[in-house]
Amino acid sequence: MQKILLDLERSEKHNNPPHILKEQASNSGAVFNKISHILDENDSIAKKVMIESENITEAERKIEEESSNMVYVVMATVFISIIIGMLIGIGFVFACLKNYKGNQQKRLE
């Protein structure tokens, strides 16, 4: 707008035809409308990007929570499996020892 006003002042000094300046002024309104439309689109695009980034961070947070939960589940499963294996092993050892002592007492008699 300032450029158009400066051109208008210059045209009065140099006697430029005023219809050229009027065309420039009318074109500038269309240019401003286009610029405001582009800025509105950029604003809406920026809002969409922000929403998508929030969704992505929320999804990453959920994945992180689920992965940490899965780690705990795997650790608990391994721990329980080790305990069950130890109990079964101890049971077999005691059964073998009982059988061995029983056979040894039969041999001693």
C-alpha positions as CSV (number, residue, x, y, z in Angstrom):
1,M,0.0,0.0,0.0
2,Q,2.8,2.4,0.9
3,K,4.4,1.7,-2.5
4,I,1.2,2.6,-4.3
5,L,0.8,5.8,-2.3
6,L,4.4,6.7,-3.1
7,D,3.8,5.9,-6.8
8,L,0.7,8.1,-6.6
9,E,2.7,11.0,-5.2
10,R,5.4,10.5,-7.8
11,S,2.8,10.4,-10.6
12,E,1.4,13.7,-9.5
13,K,4.9,15.2,-9.7
14,H,5.7,13.6,-13.1
15,N,2.1,13.7,-14.5
16,N,1.8,9.9,-14.9
17,P,-1.7,8.8,-16.0
18,P,-3.8,8.1,-12.9
19,H,-5.6,5.1,-14.4
20,I,-2.4,3.1,-14.2
21,L,-2.2,3.8,-10.5
22,K,-5.8,2.9,-10.1
23,E,-5.2,-0.4,-11.8
24,Q,-2.2,-1.0,-9.5
25,A,-4.4,-0.2,-6.4
26,S,-7.2,-2.5,-7.6
27,N,-4.7,-5.3,-8.2
28,S,-3.1,-4.8,-4.8
29,G,-6.5,-5.7,-3.2
30,A,-6.5,-9.0,-5.1
31,V,-2.9,-9.6,-4.1
32,F,-3.7,-8.9,-0.4
33,N,-6.7,-11.3,-0.7
34,K,-4.4,-14.0,-2.1
35,I,-1.8,-13.4,0.5
36,S,-4.4,-13.5,3.3
37,H,-5.8,-16.7,1.8
38,I,-2.3,-18.3,1.7
39,L,-1.6,-17.2,5.3
40,D,-4.9,-18.8,6.3
41,E,-4.0,-22.0,4.5
42,N,-0.6,-22.0,6.1
43,D,-2.2,-21.4,9.5
44,S,-4.6,-24.3,8.9
45,I,-1.7,-26.5,7.7
46,A,0.3,-25.5,10.8
47,K,-2.7,-26.5,13.0
48,K,-2.9,-29.8,11.2
49,V,0.8,-30.4,11.6
50,M,0.5,-29.6,15.4
51,I,-2.4,-31.9,15.8
52,E,-0.6,-34.7,13.9
53,S,2.6,-34.2,16.0
54,E,0.5,-34.3,19.2
55,N,-1.1,-37.6,17.9
56,I,2.4,-39.0,17.1
57,T,3.8,-38.1,20.5
58,E,0.7,-39.6,22.1
59,A,1.1,-42.8,20.0
60,E,4.9,-42.9,20.9
61,R,3.9,-42.5,24.6
62,K,1.5,-45.4,24.4
63,I,4.0,-47.5,22.6
64,E,6.6,-46.7,25.3
65,E,4.1,-47.7,28.0
66,E,3.2,-50.9,26.2
67,S,6.8,-51.8,25.6
68,S,7.7,-51.2,29.3
69,N,4.6,-53.3,30.3
70,M,5.8,-56.1,27.9
71,V,9.3,-56.0,29.4
72,Y,7.7,-56.5,32.9
73,V,5.6,-59.4,31.5
74,V,8.6,-61.1,29.9
75,M,10.7,-60.7,33.1
76,A,7.9,-62.1,35.2
77,T,7.4,-65.0,32.8
78,V,11.1,-65.8,32.9
79,F,11.2,-65.5,36.7
80,I,8.2,-67.8,37.1
81,S,9.7,-70.3,34.6
82,I,12.9,-70.4,36.5
83,I,11.1,-71.0,39.8
84,I,9.0,-73.8,38.3
85,G,12.1,-75.4,36.8
86,M,13.9,-75.2,40.1
87,L,11.0,-76.8,41.9
88,I,10.7,-79.6,39.4
89,G,14.5,-80.2,39.6
90,I,14.5,-80.3,43.4
91,G,11.6,-82.8,43.2
92,F,13.5,-85.0,40.9
93,V,16.7,-84.8,43.0
94,F,14.7,-85.8,46.2
95,A,12.9,-88.6,44.3
96,C,16.3,-89.9,43.1
97,L,17.8,-89.6,46.6
98,K,14.9,-91.4,48.2
99,N,15.1,-94.2,45.6
100,Y,18.9,-94.4,46.0
101,K,18.6,-94.6,49.9
102,G,15.9,-97.2,49.6
103,N,18.0,-99.3,47.3
104,Q,21.0,-98.9,49.5
105,Q,19.1,-100.0,52.6
106,K,17.9,-103.1,50.7
107,R,21.5,-103.9,49.8
108,L,22.7,-103.5,53.3
109,E,20.1,-105.8,54.7
